[in-house]
Amino acid sequence: MATAPAEGSAPAEKQNQALVIGASSVGTMFEWYDFFLYGSLVANINMHFYTGVNETTGYILALATFAAGFIVRPFGALAFGRIGDIVGRKNTFLVTMIIMGIATFMVGLLPGAATFEAMGPGLGIIAPILLVALRVLQGLAIGGEYGGAATYIAEHAPPGRRGFFTSWIQITATIGLFASLLVILGVRQTMSKEAFDEWGWRIPFLLSAGLLFVSIWIRLQLNESPVFLKMKEEAALSKAPLAEAFGKWKNVKWVFIALFGCVMGQAVIWYTGTFYGLTYMKQTLRMDAAQADMIVAISLLVGTPFYILFGWLSDKIGRRYLILAGLLIPVLTYFPLFHMLTQSVNPALYAAVDTSPVVVRADPATCALQFDPVGKNKFDTQSCDVAKALLAKSGVSYNTEATPAGSVAEVHIGGQVYAAPDVAKMEPAERVSAISAYNVQVSDALKAAGYPTKADPAAVNVVMVVLLLFFTQLCTAMVYGPMAALLVELFPARVRYTSMSLPYHIGNGWFGGLLPTIAFAVVASTGNIYAGIWYPVIIAGITFVVALFFLPETYKREIHHTEGAADGKGEF
């Protein structure tokens, strides 16, 4: 009789641990699903909310709206992190989930620019303004979610298993993206492309309402973190988490190390392998959208278990060396990887670039930056702009060579030369006619040289593309799998929610979330389709150097402390 309670207590504890991990992870996965729907449907959103500008500008504007959600994430981290350290972990990330769900559902109902324009001239601008407002709400919500969920799980984890336990929260971003792609693919299969582009893209947003109710119900089953309850019982809660977290150098220095020595590099690696890879295949390589979504979804499915594997491994051998390896490998491999990706997705384009390279020879003084964030520049007043604008719209990679001042721009395709019209000396009517004729001429020349208008689905090397994208997931998993545990271990319990949330969301919100917009802007301005890769390579390289010299090993630390900040040796 005496042994019965002891025997029965083990399963109850295991069940409780499973509930902690499951409820926290499901709720966070739902938030990422909501957040990533926009990124997956950015082309469709562009059609309805950014009319009246050219295709490239509209796409960049849509990406900028996507980035708006990332820009405000640190502010959500500050606001909700403070609440989480004062009021509690559980209730705070319950509120953030509700905000996220409502904002996402409203995106599905929001009328497009044409609807508002029909109400009155100039009212079309209301649509993108409201869209940005909803993205801001999403960003604030996700800013308060991650730190709470990661802290909550880590504070429930038994000693020596924090990496494994928190790795489950790390896979929620990947599963959320995977789920969003899966739902989008499912909806696409039920209707024509025209119907999906017109109204079907809204369905995945509207379906989030059902997921919201399920996630709320699951999270309501949770109790508060034992570490937080202990601090509350001992009256050890912080009364001013922001001042404690960011007003003392002893803690602030670890905020900087966490950001520049880990999170910043992890962010650009993750977003390069997921969102930038996806948009690169769709926009630059002209891959069929449904096929691109499916391939990325498969790579995510295959790569996701490795986040848990590396989280578990970090409990055995430490977090630091895994993170260092995951940062260095992409720096050394991303350029050849994207060349291989181009060859595997659109072999005709890759061959055309090799056999018939395109070069624009022009006076540098007449070449404007081919990036127009407000859609006002038509690039039709200089011959160089006319030449580059056509190539940018066609997704053709080109190099630029300088010519003497005053010379007319030329486009060299293989061995052929096509002089752009000297529009600076033309009247408006003559200019329009000359540009139109020139565009037809160069478009025909590109087609004759083997430059395809889109990727042939039958020619895509699906296996190789999946392997390449899986490789990016593997690198990300080495950094991201152990990262939540490391961030928790860097900071004291009384300001942990606040301290770890800010560097995480600055890194992922600003350095990672802005990556697609920055990378595509670099490509548009240089003409080189691979130039955008410099951004993640440089950022990951900087992070590797900082981590090498300043990031401590943390996997053996005690995390139930309430005072002070880590000194780098495991002491607080």
C-alpha positions in Angstrom: 0.0 0.0 0.0 2.9 2.3 0.8 4.3 2.0 -2.7 1.1 2.7 -4.6 1.2 6.5 -4.5 4.8 6.6 -5.6 4.1 4.3 -8.5 1.1 6.4 -9.5 2.9 9.7 -9.3 5.3 9.1 -12.1 2.7 8.9 -14.9 1.0 11.9 -13.5 4.2 13.9 -13.7 4.9 12.8 -17.2 1.4 13.6 -18.3 1.8 17.1 -16.8 5.1 17.6 -18.6 3.4 16.6 -21.9 0.6 19.0 -21.3 3.0 21.8 -20.6 5.0 21.2 -23.8 1.9 20.4 -25.9 -0.3 23.3 -24.8 2.5 25.9 -25.1 3.7 24.6 -28.4 0.2 24.3 -30.0 -0.7 27.8 -29.0 2.6 29.2 -30.4 2.3 27.1 -33.6 -1.2 28.7 -34.1 0.3 32.2 -33.8 3.1 31.4 -36.3 0.5 29.9 -38.6 -1.4 33.2 -38.5 1.7 35.3 -38.9 3.1 33.4 -41.9 -0.1 33.2 -43.9 0.6 36.7 -45.0 4.1 35.9 -46.2 2.9 32.8 -48.1 0.1 34.8 -49.8 2.0 38.0 -50.4 1.6 37.9 -54.2 -2.2 37.5 -53.8 -2.4 40.3 -51.3 -0.4 42.5 -53.7 -3.1 42.1 -56.3 -5.8 43.4 -54.0 -4.2 46.0 -51.8 -1.4 47.6 -53.9 -3.1 48.3 -57.2 -1.9 51.3 -59.3 1.8 50.5 -59.1 4.0 48.3 -61.3 4.4 44.6 -60.4 7.9 44.8 -58.9 7.0 47.8 -56.8 3.8 46.2 -55.7 5.6 43.1 -54.6 8.2 45.1 -52.6 5.4 47.2 -51.0 3.6 43.9 -50.0 6.8 42.6 -48.6 7.3 45.9 -46.7 3.8 45.4 -45.2 4.9 41.9 -44.2 8.0 43.4 -42.6 5.8 45.9 -40.6 4.7 43.0 -38.4 8.4 42.2 -37.7 9.4 45.8 -37.0 6.9 46.2 -34.1 7.8 42.8 -32.6 10.4 44.2 -30.2 7.8 46.7 -28.9 5.4 43.7 -28.2 8.3 42.0 -26.5 8.8 45.0 -24.2 5.1 45.5 -23.4 4.1 41.9 -22.9 7.5 40.9 -21.4 7.0 43.4 -18.6 3.5 42.1 -18.0 4.7 38.5 -18.0 7.3 39.2 -15.4 4.8 41.0 -13.2 1.5 39.2 -13.7 2.6 35.8 -14.9 3.7 33.7 -17.9 0.4 31.8 -18.6 -2.1 34.7 -18.7 0.2 36.9 -20.8 0.7 34.5 -23.7 -3.0 33.7 -23.5 -3.8 37.4 -24.3 -1.2 37.6 -27.1 -2.8 34.5 -28.8 -6.3 36.1 -28.7 -4.9 39.3 -30.3 -3.2 37.4 -33.0 -6.3 35.3 -33.8 -8.6 38.3 -34.1 -6.1 40.3 -36.3 -5.6 37.4 -38.6 -9.3 36.7 -39.0 -9.9 40.4 -39.9 -7.3 40.2 -42.7 -9.5 37.6 -44.3 -12.5 40.0 -44.2 -10.7 43.3 -45.1 -11.9 44.8 -48.4 -9.3 45.4 -51.1 -8.3 48.8 -52.5 -10.8 48.6 -55.4 -13.7 48.3 -53.0 -12.7 51.4 -51.1 -11.9 53.3 -54.3 -15.5 52.6 -55.5 -16.7 54.4 -52.5 -14.9 57.5 -53.5 -11.8 58.7 -55.4 -8.6 58.4 -53.3 -10.2 56.1 -50.7 -8.3 53.1 -52.0 -5.4 54.0 -49.7 -7.5 53.0 -46.8 -7.1 49.3 -47.6 -3.3 49.1 -47.3 -3.4 51.4 -44.2 -5.9 49.0 -42.5 -3.8 46.0 -43.6 -0.7 47.5 -42.1 -2.6 48.2 -38.8 -3.6 44.5 -38.6 0.0 43.4 -39.4 1.1 45.7 -36.5 -1.3 44.0 -34.1 0.0 40.6 -35.3 3.6 41.8 -34.7 2.8 43.0 -31.2 1.1 39.7 -30.3 3.9 37.5 -31.6 6.4 39.8 -29.8 4.8 38.8 -26.5 4.2 35.2 -27.3 7.6 33.5 -27.8 9.4 34.7 -24.6 6.5 33.6 -22.5 6.1 30.2 -24.0 9.9 29.5 -24.0 10.2 30.7 -20.4 7.2 28.7 -19.3 8.4 25.4 -20.7 12.0 25.9 -19.5 10.8 26.7 -16.0 8.9 23.4 -16.0 11.8 21.3 -17.4 13.8 18.9 -15.2 17.5 19.5 -14.9 19.5 18.4 -17.9 16.5 18.4 -20.3 15.9 22.1 -20.9 17.3 21.9 -24.5 15.0 19.0 -25.3 11.9 20.5 -23.7 12.3 24.0 -25.2 13.2 22.6 -28.7 9.5 21.7 -29.0 8.7 25.4 -28.9 11.4 26.0 -31.5 9.7 23.8 -34.1 6.4 25.8 -33.8 7.6 28.4 -36.2 8.5 25.8 -38.8 5.3 23.8 -38.2 3.3 27.1 -38.3 4.8 27.9 -41.8 4.2 24.3 -42.8 0.6 24.4 -41.7 0.0 27.6 -43.5 1.4 26.2 -46.7 -0.6 23.0 -46.3 -3.9 24.9 -45.8 -3.1 27.1 -48.8 -2.4 24.1 -51.0 -5.6 22.4 -49.9 -7.7 25.5 -50.7 -6.0 25.9 -54.1 -7.0 22.4 -55.0 -10.7 23.0 -54.4 -11.0 25.9 -56.9 -9.6 27.4 -60.1 -6.5 29.7 -60.0 -8.8 32.7 -61.0 -11.2 32.0 -58.1 -8.3 31.6 -55.6 -6.7 34.8 -56.7 -10.0 36.7 -56.5 -11.3 35.5 -53.1 -10.1 32.0 -52.2 -6.8 33.4 -50.7 -9.0 34.7 -47.8 -10.1 31.3 -46.7 -6.9 30.3 -44.8 -7.2 33.6 -42.8 -10.8 32.9 -41.9 -10.0 29.3 -40.9 -7.8 30.7 -38.1 -10.9 31.4 -36.0 -11.5 27.7 -35.4 -7.8 27.2 -34.6 -8.0 30.1 -32.1 -10.8 28.5 -30.1 -9.1 25.2 -29.9 -5.8 26.8 -28.9 -7.4 28.9 -26.2 -9.2 25.8 -24.7 -5.9 23.9 -24.6 -4.0 26.7 -22.9 -6.7 27.2 -20.3 -5.8 23.8 -19.0 -2.3 25.1 -17.9 -1.2 26.2 -14.5 1.2 29.1 -13.8 5.0 28.4 -14.0 6.3 27.0 -10.7 9.3 29.4 -10.8 6.9 32.4 -11.1 4.7 31.1 -8.3 7.7 30.6 -6.0 8.9 34.2 -6.7 5.3 35.4 -6.0 5.2 33.5 -2.7 8.5 34.9 -1.6 7.6 38.4 -2.7 10.6 38.3 -5.1 8.8 39.5 -8.2 10.2 42.5 -10.0 8.2 45.7 -9.7 10.1 47.3 -12.6 11.2 44.6 -15.1 12.2 47.1 -17.8 14.4 49.1 -15.5 16.0 45.9 -14.1 16.5 44.3 -17.4 17.8 47.3 -19.4 18.9 49.8 -16.8 21.9 47.8 -15.4 24.9 47.0 -17.5 25.4 43.6 -15.8 22.2 42.4 -17.5 22.2 44.6 -20.6 25.6 43.2 -21.8 24.0 39.8 -22.0 21.1 41.3 -24.0 23.6 42.5 -26.5 25.5 39.2 -26.6 22.3 37.3 -27.1 21.3 39.5 -30.0 24.6 39.9 -31.8 26.1 36.6 -30.8 23.2 34.3 -31.5 19.7 35.5 -32.5 20.7 37.9 -35.3 22.5 35.1 -37.3 19.8 32.5 -36.5 17.2 34.9 -37.9 18.8 35.5 -41.3 19.6 31.8 -41.7 16.0 30.8 -41.0 14.4 33.4 -43.2 16.8 32.7 -46.0 15.9 29.0 -46.1 12.2 29.6 -45.7 10.7 32.9 -46.9 13.5 34.2 -49.1 13.9 30.7 -50.6 10.2 30.5 -51.3 9.9 34.0 -52.8 13.2 33.6 -54.7 11.7 30.5 -56.4 8.4 32.1 -57.1 9.4 35.6 -58.2 13.0 35.3 -59.5 12.9 31.8 -60.9 9.3 32.1 -62.0 8.4 28.7 -60.4 4.8 27.6 -60.3 3.4 28.9 -56.9 1.7 25.6 -55.9 4.8 23.6 -56.7 7.0 25.9 -54.8 4.7 25.8 -51.7 4.7 22.0 -51.9 8.5 21.7 -52.1 9.1 24.1 -49.2 6.4 22.3 -47.2 8.2 18.9 -47.8 11.6 20.4 -46.8 10.1 21.8 -43.6 8.5 18.4 -42.8 11.8 16.6 -43.2 13.8 19.2 -41.4 11.6 19.8 -38.4 12.7 16.7 -36.3 16.3 18.0 -36.4 15.3 21.0 -34.2 14.4 18.6 -31.5 17.5 16.4 -32.1 19.8 19.4 -31.7 17.9 20.6 -28.7 18.4 17.2 -27.1 22.0 17.0 -28.2 22.7 20.4 -26.6 21.7 18.9 -23.2 24.5 16.4 -23.7 27.4 18.4 -25.3 26.4 22.0 -24.7 24.7 24.7 -26.8 27.7 26.9 -27.9 29.5 24.6 -30.4 26.3 23.6 -32.1 25.3 27.3 -32.5 28.8 28.2 -33.9 28.6 25.4 -36.5 25.1 26.4 -37.5 26.3 30.0 -38.1 29.5 29.2 -40.0 28.2 26.6 -42.4 25.7 28.9 -44.2 28.4 31.6 -44.6 30.6 29.1 -46.5 27.8 27.5 -48.5 24.9 29.8 -49.3 26.3 31.3 -52.6 26.9 27.9 -54.2 23.7 26.6 -52.7 21.6 29.3 -54.5 23.4 28.7 -57.7 22.5 25.0 -57.4 18.9 26.0 -56.5 18.6 28.1 -59.7 19.9 25.3 -61.8 17.5 22.8 -60.2 14.4 24.9 -60.3 14.8 26.6 -63.7 17.6 24.9 -65.7 16.6 26.8 -68.9 17.3 30.1 -67.1 20.5 28.9 -65.6 21.7 27.7 -69.0 20.7 31.0 -70.7 22.7 33.0 -68.1 25.7 30.8 -68.8 25.5 30.8 -72.6 24.0 34.2 -73.3 24.9 36.5 -70.3 23.2 39.9 -70.2 25.2 43.0 -69.8 24.0 46.6 -69.6 26.6 49.1 -70.8 25.7 52.7 -69.8 26.8 56.0 -68.4 26.5 55.5 -64.5 25.2 59.0 -64.1 22.1 58.1 -66.1 21.2 55.0 -64.1 18.7 55.4 -61.3 18.5 52.9 -58.4 16.0 50.3 -59.7 14.0 50.4 -56.4 10.9 52.4 -56.2 9.2 51.9 -52.8 6.3 54.3 -53.5 5.6 53.4 -57.2 6.0 56.9 -58.6 9.1 56.5 -60.7 8.4 55.1 -64.2 12.1 54.8 -65.2 11.4 56.3 -68.6 13.5 59.5 -68.7 17.0 58.0 -69.3 18.1 55.2 -71.7 19.8 53.3 -68.9 16.6 53.2 -66.8 14.6 52.0 -69.8 17.0 49.1 -70.3 17.2 48.1 -66.7 13.5 48.4 -66.0 12.6 45.8 -68.6 15.3 43.4 -67.4 14.2 43.8 -63.7 10.5 43.2 -64.7 11.5 40.1 -66.6 13.5 38.7 -63.7 16.7 38.6 -65.8 20.0 38.7 -64.1 22.5 41.1 -65.6 25.8 42.8 -65.0 26.6 46.5 -65.6 29.6 48.1 -67.3 30.3 51.8 -67.3 30.6 53.8 -70.6 31.7 57.4 -71.3 29.4 60.2 -70.2 26.5 61.0 -72.5 26.5 57.6 -74.2 23.3 55.8 -74.9 22.7 52.6 -72.9 23.1 49.2 -74.6 21.9 45.8 -73.7 24.2 43.0 -74.7 22.5 39.5 -74.9 25.1 37.0 -75.9 26.8 38.5 -78.9 23.9 40.8 -79.9 23.7 44.5 -79.0 20.4 46.4 -78.5 20.7 50.1 -78.1 18.1 51.6 -75.8 16.1 54.6 -77.1 17.6 58.0 -76.2 14.4 59.0 -74.4 16.0 62.0 -72.8 15.7 63.8 -76.1 12.2 62.7 -77.0 8.8 64.2 -76.5 6.4 62.2 -74.2 4.3 60.7 -77.0 7.4 59.7 -79.0 9.0 58.3 -75.8 6.1 55.9 -75.1 6.2 54.5 -78.6 10.0 54.1 -78.6 10.0 52.3 -75.2 7.2 50.0 -76.3 9.0 49.0 -79.5 12.3 48.5 -77.7 10.7 46.3 -75.0 9.2 44.0 -77.7 12.6 43.8 -79.4 14.6 42.9 -76.3 11.9 40.5 -75.0 12.0 38.7 -78.3 15.8 38.6 -78.1 15.7 37.2 -74.6 13.3 34.5 -75.7 15.5 33.6 -78.6 18.5 33.4 -76.3 16.7 30.8 -74.2 15.5 33.0 -71.3 12.2 31.4 -70.2 9.1 33.5 -69.1 8.5 30.9 -66.4 10.0 27.7 -65.0 8.9 24.4 -66.6 7.3 22.3 -63.8 8.4 19.1 -65.5 12.0 20.3 -65.7 12.3 21.0 -61.9 14.6 18.6 -60.1 12.3 18.2 -57.2 14.5 15.9 -55.2 17.5 18.2 -55.4 15.5 21.3 -54.5 14.1 19.5 -51.4 17.6 18.5 -50.4 19.0 22.0 -50.8 16.2 23.5 -48.8 16.5 20.7 -46.2 20.2 21.7 -45.9 19.2 25.2 -44.9 16.8 23.8 -42.4 19.6 21.6 -40.9 21.8 24.7 -40.5 19.0 26.6 -38.8 18.2 23.7 -36.5 21.7 23.7 -35.2 21.3 27.3 -34.0 17.6 27.5 -33.3 17.1 24.1 -31.6 19.2 24.9 -28.5 18.6 28.7 -28.7 15.5 29.0 -26.4 17.2 27.1 -23.6 20.3 29.3 -24.0 18.3 32.5 -23.8 16.4 31.3 -20.7 19.7 30.4 -19.1 21.3 33.8 -19.8 18.9 35.8 -17.6 17.6 35.7 -14.0 14.0 34.6 -13.4 12.6 37.9 -12.2 13.3 39.6 -15.5 13.7 36.6 -17.8 10.5 37.1 -19.9 11.5 40.7 -20.6 15.2 40.2 -21.1 15.1 37.3 -23.5 12.1 38.6 -25.5 13.7 41.8 -26.7 16.9 40.4 -28.3 14.9 37.5 -29.8 12.4 39.8 -31.5 15.0 42.5 -32.6 17.0 39.7 -34.2 14.1 37.9 -35.8 11.9 40.9 -36.3 14.4 43.4 -37.7 17.3 41.4 -39.1 15.3 38.3 -40.1 11.9 39.7 -40.9 13.3 42.5 -43.1 15.5 40.0 -45.0 13.1 39.4 -48.0 12.6 43.1 -48.5 16.3 44.0 -48.2 17.4 41.1 -50.4 15.0 41.8 -53.2 15.8 45.5 -53.0 19.5 44.7 -53.5 18.6 42.4 -56.4 16.4 45.1 -58.0 19.2 47.7 -57.6 22.1 45.6 -58.8 20.5 43.4 -61.4 22.3 40.3 -60.0 19.8 37.7 -58.8 22.4 36.3 -56.3 23.3 39.7 -54.8 20.6 39.4 -52.1 22.5 36.5 -50.5 25.2 38.9 -49.3 22.9 40.1 -46.6 22.4 36.8 -44.7 26.0 35.8 -45.3 27.4 39.0 -43.8 25.0 39.0 -40.8 25.6 35.3 -40.0 29.4 36.0 -40.3 29.3 38.8 -37.9 27.2 36.7 -35.4 29.7 33.9 -35.7 32.6 36.1 -34.7 30.7 37.6 -31.8 29.6 34.2 -30.6 33.1 32.8 -30.9 34.5 35.4 -28.5 31.7 36.3 -26.2 28.9 33.7 -26.1 29.2 31.5 -23.0 28.3 27.9 -22.5 25.1 27.8 -20.4 23.7 24.2 -20.4 24.7 23.4 -16.8 23.3 26.5 -15.2 20.7 26.7 -12.5 17.8 28.8 -13.8 15.7 29.2 -10.6 17.7 32.2 -9.5 15.9 35.5 -9.1 18.7 38.1 -8.7 21.5 39.4 -10.9 22.6 38.3 -14.4 25.1 35.7 -15.6 28.8 36.5 -15.4 29.6 34.1 -18.3 30.8 31.3 -16.0 27.5 30.1 -14.9 27.3 32.3 -11.8 24.7 34.9 -11.1 
